[in-house]
Amino acid sequence: MRGPWTSPQLGIRFKLGKGTLEILGPDGTLFQNPTEIALQRNETERALAETEAELHTTEHERDSAKRERDAVKQDRGAVKQERDAERERVALLLAKLRQLGVDPADIS
């Protein structure tokens, strides 16, 4: 092969370089060689593994935040119940004082 050879059916060019064969697409862009493809695949797989690890971490953080939020809701519910019970106790004591003829406003 003297110069570049172009496939009439595919429109791609084969060109001998210094110890290499270059294959160019119909638009003139160079096809990747197997080493470049393998490197790109490895980089893609590495990036995918990194993304999956980040996703796992994010899911773990989300689950932890949900558990914390649920615990806070539960604590709020317990505090509200205690507050309501205390208010009821105060109301009963005030009623008892009134029954005994003591005006709670007079107590200081």
Summary of the structure (lengths in Angstrom):
residues: 108
radius of gyration: 39.5
end to end distance: 112.2
largest distance: 121.3
contacts: 203
relative contact order: 0.05
helix: 64%
strand: 10%
